[in-house]
């Protein structure tokens, strides 16, 4: 029974971290979590260990478990890595996508458009993640796609906070439009360049992200 609980608990906590309900730096108290889910502390501890392996949780002796909070340098370097991985995904997807892949990317883009039209950044956040995941899937490279998803999950709390910056959601959607245009034209080089720029956090965007993290 306990072995069956751990994956469910891990997924629930992972969703909370990705959705921002558990914030970067927040302490994850085993007793409180056990009460919340109606389980013993053992499966909670096992779930936290698995999240630590994926990079979403940091566990240290005498300090307990915390949602991972990257420092400024780690944050920049992680976004640089994510940008290069996503650029590779865009280049391959432009050359390899199937009709089903094309439809999935277009559907995710339409969901993003609806969220922007409604001014709903909470709805845009998951739609944005689906848009990027659809591009990963279109590469036809399962290893690359899995690595992109892993890093996306680790950085999504930070990517979500970017959407709180004024006008960032509109700018993000405009960037999606440009990426989509290049992908559907089969222009892998341009799609890669545009997706790389979309993911990179530099200058004012980085300072705005740090300010959002401090408020969080």
Buried (B, 14 or more C-beta within 10 A) or exposed (E): EEEEBBEEBBEBBBEBBBBBEBBBBBEBBBEEBBEEBEBEBEBBBBBBBBBBEBBBBBBEEEEEBBBBBBEEEEBBEBBBBBBBBBBBBBBBBBBEBEEEBBEBBBEBBEBBBEBBEEEEBEBBBBBBBBBBBBBBBBBBBEEBBEBBBBBBBBBBBBBBBBBBBEEBBEBBBEBBEBBBEBBBEEBBEBBBBBBBBBBBBEEEBBEBBBEBBEEB
